[in-house]
Amino acid sequence: MFPKFHKLNSGHKIPSIGLGVYLTPVSIAKEISLDGLETGYRHIDSAQVYKNESEVCDAIAEWLKKDPSTNKREDIFYTTKIFDSDHGYELTKKAIEVSLERAKGIDYIDLILMHSPRSDYERRHGSWLALQEAVASGKVKNIGVSNYGIKHLKELLAYPDLKIKPAINQIEIHPWLTRTELAAFCQTEGIVVEAYSPLVRGQKFDDELLLSLAKKYSKTTAQILINWSLSKGYVTLPKTVTKSRLLPNLESDQFKLSPEDIKALDAKDEYFVTGWDPTVYPLDNEK
Ligand SMILES: NC(=O)c1ccc[n+]([C@@H]2O[C@H](COP(=O)([O-])OP(=O)(O)OC[C@H]3O[C@@H](n4cnc5c(N)ncnc54)[C@H](OP(=O)(O)O)[C@@H]3O)[C@@H](O)[C@H]2O)c1
């Protein structure tokens, strides 16, 4: 029903649904990642601050070893993120090495994102140069950003030594936070939008419209939300640590919401942020 992949401006492709592992405890991160891979997920979204990069990579490595004739590294898309405290050329270089060390069982990292724009021009710029070098080394296939607002993207796109445009901007986006202007800017610039917290962290499952749509389509409320995300052309990142939810979430692409129902969900927009909102973080001249 929906394309299984998006093409990135790097030429690589990314599976449209990824398994999020924020707040997935270290103790179960390997198991749920492995369950995800067995269920059919081919894309896992981690970060240095999630503290579960090693477990996710171990799961991928184990899955690859299980049946080398069918389980191929090139079919997997593994993402991690460099946190704000590691902004700046030298610190980001070191942080990339740390993530690569944790990923040594899977040879390379598919995508590294700057987790947020929360530093300053010089440090953001230095980080981007380090990320560009990581791509040149071949150990990182794609680079991008997360939680960047339009102003941060414009700043990045104007770097005099920009060699690689971000492939991705990963932002919180769902019917209660549609961010239409930011998403449109990304799409115009050829930057794929990744929707995080697509399930609104479970905070809107009792919404009447959502419940009525779940009934109408005979789907779960989670499936309606994931489907909305896909209908917008986003890569979407539902998280679960519950094995029984893995498959239904992944199968959310098996139907299509009508244009009217998508519009009705769009109308829920109330700039509802579930976590943090670095897209509004000030540029140097705004501080
Ligand atoms: N770049 C960033 O700053 C940033 C920020 C936030 C998130 N992210 C990424 O986006 C991913 C997803 O976002 P998120 O973790 O904030 O929230 P989310 O995916 O919107 O929601 C996760 C919550 O929904 C529950 N859930 C999952 N499937 C369900 C289902 N079928 N029925 C009922 N409940 C269900 C989960 O419970 P159980 O786990 O208990 O099943 C969990 O409580 C993260 O894991 C991370 O990879 C990135």
The ligand as a Gaussian input file, in Angstrom:
#p B3LYP/6-31G(d) Opt

LIG

0 1
 N       15.309000      12.495000      17.955000
 C       14.638000      12.664000      19.076000
 O       14.813000      13.667000      19.806000
 C       13.621000      11.642000      19.473000
 C       12.760000      11.910000      20.546000
 C       11.799000      10.952000      20.871000
 C       11.728000       9.773000      20.147000
 N       12.617000       9.515000      19.130000
 C       12.592000       8.246000      18.367000
 O       11.261000       7.922000      17.994000
 C       10.884000       6.684000      18.597000
 C        9.405000       6.662000      18.943000
 O        9.042000       7.743000      19.771000
 P        8.641000       7.568000      21.306000
 O        9.378000       6.406000      21.864000
 O        8.835000       8.895000      21.926000
 O        7.098000       7.318000      21.330000
 P        5.945000       6.592000      20.455000
 O        6.517000       5.631000      19.491000
 O        5.054000       7.665000      19.983000
 O        5.157000       5.835000      21.606000
 C        5.716000       4.792000      22.336000
 C        4.686000       4.369000      23.368000
 O        3.558000       3.790000      22.706000
 C        3.338000       2.485000      23.230000
 N        2.888000       1.619000      22.129000
 C        3.612000       1.183000      21.072000
 N        2.843000       0.453000      20.239000
 C        1.619000       0.402000      20.792000
 C        0.416000      -0.214000      20.420000
 N        0.323000      -0.922000      19.302000
 N       -0.659000      -0.057000      21.221000
 C       -0.572000       0.675000      22.372000
 N        0.541000       1.287000      22.765000
 C        1.630000       1.158000      21.990000
 C        4.668000       2.050000      23.804000
 O        4.476000       1.123000      24.843000
 P        5.400000      -0.183000      25.040000
 O        6.797000       0.159000      24.617000
 O        5.269000      -0.438000      26.503000
 O        4.788000      -1.250000      24.201000
 C        5.215000       3.352000      24.338000
 O        4.675000       3.650000      25.592000
 C       11.819000       6.590000      19.808000
 O       11.890000       5.301000      20.345000
 C       13.099000       7.094000      19.212000
 O       13.697000       6.105000      18.414000
 C       13.535000      10.454000      18.783000

